[in-house]
Structures are given as structure tokens and as C-alpha cells.
Amino acid sequence: MPLARTPQTLHAFRLVWHLASSDGVPMRSLKVALIVGTALNLINQGDAVFGTHSINWLKLVLTFIMPYAVSTYGAVAVRWDVGVREKPASGISN
């Protein structure tokens, strides 16, 4: 079922995009992804990294994307909650 394109929905998407792409969120999420993704890849594909098996490139990429997405989601969720508490009359509810 597609989302309704109401002004309120479009405003919410713009706000989420703004929260996810400002105030250092992308750089912080990238740092988390590099640290966590590297550790997880060494755990999950250590044999391939050190040469005894072949590397599964899809797994390697996804192992970096997931920590980035989770870190970004966490930052957006916290900033959303703080914003909603500070401005309850903004018209956007969670």
C-alpha cells in the first residue's frame, strides 16, 4: 500500500532527511560503520580476508551498510524525539 502524499507526510520525510544529513550525523555514522563493519567482516569472513577462502563481496558491502543505517536511524530517532518534545505543536507526531 503506497504512502499518501499529504503535506504532513512530505514534511515528515523532509524533516527525517534533514535530521539524517546534518549536524555531523553522516560522518559519525560513517565512523561507526567503518569500525563495526571492519570488526564484523573480520569475524564473519576472516578466512577469506586472510586468504584461505574467497571473499563474498555482497556480504562485505552489506556488513558496512547495516551499521551505517542503524547509527543514522538512532541519531534521527533521538533528534526527532527531542524535537517533538521541544515543539509539541509542530503538527508532526511519532
MIFI-567058 format. One record per residue: residue number from 1; residue in one letter; x, y, z of N, C-alpha, C, O in turn. Coordinates in nm, 3 decimals. Layout:
N
   doro   marba      n_px      n_py      n_pz     ca_px     ca_py     ca_pz      c_px      c_py      c_pz      o_px      o_py      o_pz
    NUM       A         X         Y         Z         X         Y         Z         X         Y         Z         X         Y         Z
...
END
This chain:
94
   doro   marba      n_px      n_py      n_pz     ca_px     ca_py     ca_pz      c_px      c_py      c_pz      o_px      o_py      o_pz
      1       M     0.084    -0.117     0.000     0.000     0.000     0.000     0.089     0.124     0.000     0.169     0.141     0.092
      2       P     0.077     0.210    -0.101     0.164     0.328    -0.108     0.125     0.431    -0.001     0.010     0.439     0.043
      3       L     0.226     0.509     0.039     0.202     0.615     0.135     0.127     0.730     0.070     0.151     0.764    -0.046
      4       A     0.036     0.788     0.144    -0.037     0.903     0.093     0.057     1.024     0.088     0.134     1.046     0.181
      5       R     0.049     1.100    -0.018     0.135     1.217    -0.032     0.064     1.341     0.021     0.025     1.431    -0.054
      6       T     0.048     1.342     0.150    -0.014     1.458     0.213     0.095     1.557     0.248     0.212     1.519     0.259
      7       P     0.061     1.684     0.266     0.163     1.781     0.308     0.233     1.741     0.437     0.352     1.766     0.454
      8       Q     0.159     1.679     0.529     0.219     1.638     0.656     0.321     1.526     0.634     0.428     1.527     0.695
      9       T     0.289     1.429     0.546     0.382     1.320     0.517     0.507     1.372     0.448     0.619     1.333     0.484
     10       L     0.490     1.460     0.350     0.606     1.517     0.281     0.692     1.597     0.377     0.815     1.593     0.368
     11       H     0.629     1.671     0.468     0.705     1.747     0.568     0.785     1.653     0.656     0.901     1.681     0.688
     12       A     0.726     1.541     0.696     0.794     1.444     0.781     0.915     1.384     0.708     1.022     1.369     0.768
     13       F     0.899     1.349     0.579     1.012     1.295     0.502     1.124     1.398     0.490     1.241     1.362     0.503
     14       R     1.090     1.523     0.466     1.192     1.628     0.457     1.263     1.645     0.591     1.385     1.664     0.595
     15       L     1.187     1.640     0.699     1.248     1.654     0.831     1.342     1.538     0.861     1.451     1.559     0.912
     16       V     1.300     1.416     0.829     1.387     1.299     0.851     1.514     1.312     0.768     1.623     1.285     0.817
     17       W     1.500     1.353     0.641     1.618     1.371     0.555     1.712     1.475     0.615     1.833     1.456     0.618
     18       H     1.654     1.586     0.662     1.735     1.692     0.723     1.807     1.640     0.848     1.926     1.665     0.865
     19       L     1.736     1.568     0.934     1.796     1.516     1.055     1.906     1.415     1.025     2.005     1.406     1.099
     20       A     1.891     1.338     0.917     1.989     1.236     0.881     2.111     1.292     0.810     2.215     1.226     0.802
     21       S     2.099     1.413     0.758     2.209     1.465     0.675     2.271     1.593     0.730     2.341     1.664     0.657
     22       S     2.247     1.624     0.857     2.302     1.747     0.912     2.368     1.722     1.047     2.355     1.614     1.105
     23       D     2.436     1.823     1.095     2.498     1.822     1.228     2.591     1.704     1.254     2.595     1.650     1.364
     24       G     2.665     1.664     1.153     2.765     1.560     1.171     2.714     1.417     1.173     2.791     1.325     1.195
     25       V     2.585     1.397     1.149     2.530     1.261     1.152     2.596     1.171     1.046     2.635     1.059     1.079
     26       P     2.609     1.215     0.921     2.672     1.126     0.822     2.815     1.085     0.857     2.853     0.969     0.840
     27       M     2.895     1.179     0.906     3.034     1.147     0.940     3.041     1.054     1.061     3.121     0.960     1.063
     28       R     2.958     1.078     1.160     2.955     0.992     1.278     2.910     0.851     1.239     2.967     0.752     1.284
     29       S     2.808     0.841     1.155     2.759     0.711     1.109     2.865     0.639     1.026     2.879     0.517     1.035
     30       L     2.939     0.714     0.946     3.047     0.655     0.866     3.156     0.598     0.957     3.206     0.488     0.932
     31       K     3.193     0.671     1.061     3.295     0.622     1.154     3.248     0.493     1.223     3.324     0.398     1.236
     32       V     3.122     0.492     1.266     3.067     0.372     1.329     3.069     0.256     1.230     3.108     0.144     1.265
     33       A     3.027     0.282     1.106     3.023     0.176     1.005     3.162     0.120     0.977     3.177    -0.001     0.960
     34       L     3.262     0.206     0.972     3.398     0.158     0.945     3.450     0.071     1.059     3.512    -0.032     1.035
     35       I     3.425     0.113     1.182     3.474     0.035     1.297     3.396    -0.095     1.312     3.455    -0.202     1.318
     36       V     3.264    -0.085     1.318     3.181    -0.204     1.338     3.187    -0.296     1.217     3.197    -0.418     1.231
     37       G     3.180    -0.237     1.096     3.185    -0.318     0.974     3.315    -0.395     0.960     3.316    -0.511     0.919
     38       T     3.426    -0.330     0.996     3.556    -0.399     0.990     3.561    -0.515     1.088     3.603    -0.626     1.054
     39       A     3.516    -0.490     1.211     3.517    -0.597     1.311     3.428    -0.714     1.268     3.467    -0.830     1.278
     40       L     3.307    -0.682     1.220     3.216    -0.788     1.178     3.269    -0.865     1.057     3.254    -0.987     1.050
     41       N     3.331    -0.795     0.963     3.388    -0.864     0.848     3.503    -0.956     0.888     3.517    -1.065     0.834
     42       L     3.585    -0.911     0.982     3.693    -0.998     1.028     3.638    -1.121     1.099     3.692    -1.231     1.085
     43       I     3.529    -1.103     1.174     3.468    -1.217     1.242     3.401    -1.311     1.140     3.421    -1.432     1.145
     44       N     3.323    -1.254     1.049     3.242    -1.335     0.957     3.320    -1.388     0.837     3.287    -1.494     0.785
     45       Q     3.421    -1.315     0.793     3.494    -1.357     0.673     3.644    -1.357     0.695     3.721    -1.332     0.603
     46       G     3.685    -1.384     0.816     3.828    -1.386     0.848     3.908    -1.479     0.758     4.018    -1.446     0.715
     47       D     3.850    -1.597     0.730     3.919    -1.693     0.642     3.941    -1.635     0.504     4.047    -1.655     0.444
     48       A     3.843    -1.563     0.453     3.854    -1.504     0.319     3.952    -1.387     0.320     4.031    -1.371     0.227
     49       V     3.946    -1.305     0.424     4.034    -1.188     0.431     4.180    -1.232     0.439     4.267    -1.168     0.380
     50       F     4.206    -1.341     0.510     4.344    -1.385     0.525     4.384    -1.491     0.423     4.489    -1.554     0.437
     51       G     4.302    -1.510     0.319     4.345    -1.583     0.202     4.307    -1.728     0.186     4.342    -1.785     0.082
     52       T     4.239    -1.793     0.279     4.210    -1.934     0.259     4.077    -1.960     0.188     4.056    -2.070     0.137
     53       H     3.988    -1.863     0.183     3.861    -1.874     0.112     3.840    -1.748     0.028     3.912    -1.650     0.041
     54       S     3.739    -1.754    -0.059     3.710    -1.635    -0.140     3.619    -1.539    -0.064     3.537    -1.581     0.017
     55       I     3.634    -1.410    -0.092     3.555    -1.307    -0.025     3.417    -1.299    -0.089     3.404    -1.299    -0.211
     56       N     3.315    -1.294    -0.006     3.178    -1.272    -0.053     3.157    -1.120    -0.051     3.132    -1.062     0.055
     57       W     3.167    -1.058    -0.167     3.164    -0.912    -0.175     3.031    -0.852    -0.136     3.027    -0.742    -0.080
     58       L     2.921    -0.921    -0.162     2.790    -0.871    -0.121     2.782    -0.864     0.032     2.737    -0.764     0.088
     59       K     2.826    -0.971     0.098     2.828    -0.971     0.245     2.919    -0.861     0.299     2.886    -0.794     0.397
     60       L     3.032    -0.844     0.235     3.126    -0.742     0.279     3.063    -0.603     0.275     3.072    -0.527     0.371
     61       V     2.999    -0.570     0.164     2.935    -0.439     0.149     2.819    -0.423     0.247     2.807    -0.320     0.313
     62       L     2.734    -0.524     0.258     2.620    -0.517     0.349     2.664    -0.505     0.495     2.595    -0.444     0.576
     63       T     2.777    -0.564     0.527     2.828    -0.558     0.664     2.873    -0.417     0.700     2.881    -0.384     0.819
     64       F     2.902    -0.333     0.603     2.932    -0.192     0.630     2.806    -0.106     0.622     2.794    -0.007     0.696
     65       I     2.713    -0.141     0.535     2.591    -0.061     0.519     2.501    -0.070     0.642     2.445     0.031     0.684
     66       M     2.488    -0.188     0.701     2.397    -0.203     0.814     2.436    -0.119     0.935     2.348    -0.053     0.991
     67       P     2.561    -0.117     0.978     2.595    -0.030     1.091     2.574     0.118     1.059     2.536     0.196     1.146
     68       Y     2.597     0.157     0.934     2.572     0.295     0.893     2.423     0.328     0.907     2.386     0.432     0.962
     69       A     2.338     0.238     0.858     2.194     0.260     0.864     2.144     0.262     1.008     2.062     0.347     1.043
     70       V     2.192     0.172     1.091     2.148     0.166     1.230     2.194     0.290     1.306     2.117     0.346     1.385
     71       S     2.316     0.333     1.284     2.367     0.452     1.351     2.289     0.576     1.308     2.255     0.660     1.391
     72       T     2.262     0.588     1.180     2.184     0.702     1.130     2.043     0.699     1.186     1.991     0.802     1.228
     73       Y     1.981     0.582     1.186     1.846     0.570     1.242     1.843     0.612     1.388     1.753     0.685     1.430
     74       G     1.940     0.568     1.465     1.946     0.604     1.607     1.959     0.754     1.626     1.893     0.812     1.713
     75       A     2.045     0.818     1.546     2.063     0.963     1.557     1.934     1.037     1.519     1.896     1.132     1.587
     76       V     1.870     0.993     1.413     1.745     1.057     1.370     1.636     1.037     1.475     1.563     1.131     1.506
     77       A     1.625     0.918     1.530     1.521     0.890     1.630     1.538     0.978     1.754     1.440     1.032     1.806
     78       V     1.661     0.992     1.801     1.685     1.075     1.919     1.655     1.221     1.887     1.589     1.289     1.965
     79       R     1.704     1.270     1.773     1.680     1.409     1.737     1.533     1.435     1.713     1.484     1.544     1.745
     80       W     1.460     1.339     1.657     1.316     1.351     1.634     1.243     1.364     1.768     1.160     1.453     1.787
     81       D     1.276     1.273     1.861     1.211     1.275     1.993     1.238     1.405     2.066     1.147     1.462     2.126
     82       V     1.360     1.453     2.062     1.393     1.579     2.129     1.317     1.693     2.063     1.265     1.780     2.132
     83       G     1.311     1.694     1.932     1.239     1.799     1.860     1.090     1.797     1.887     1.028     1.902     1.901
     84       V     1.032     1.678     1.896     0.889     1.666     1.922     0.859     1.713     2.065     0.758     1.780     2.088
     85       R     0.945     1.679     2.160     0.924     1.722     2.297     0.937     1.873     2.311     0.864     1.936     2.387
     86       E     1.031     1.932     2.236     1.052     2.076     2.245     0.944     2.154     2.172     0.911     2.266     2.212
     87       K     0.887     2.096     2.063     0.788     2.166     1.982     0.665     2.077     1.963     0.643     2.027     1.852
     88       P     0.584     2.056     2.065     0.470     1.964     2.051     0.363     2.015     1.957     0.280     1.936     1.911
     89       A     0.360     2.142     1.925     0.256     2.196     1.837     0.300     2.201     1.692     0.237     2.269     1.612
     90       S     0.408     2.130     1.656     0.461     2.137     1.520     0.375     2.064     1.418     0.392     2.084     1.298
     91       G     0.282     1.980     1.463     0.196     1.909     1.370     0.246     1.774     1.328     0.178     1.702     1.255
     92       I     0.367     1.736     1.373     0.422     1.606     1.338     0.427     1.524     1.466     0.484     1.566     1.566
     93       S     0.367     1.407     1.461     0.373     1.319     1.576     0.442     1.191     1.536     0.445     1.155     1.419
     94       N     0.499     1.123     1.635     0.568     0.998     1.602     0.485     0.879     1.631     0.528     0.766     1.609
END
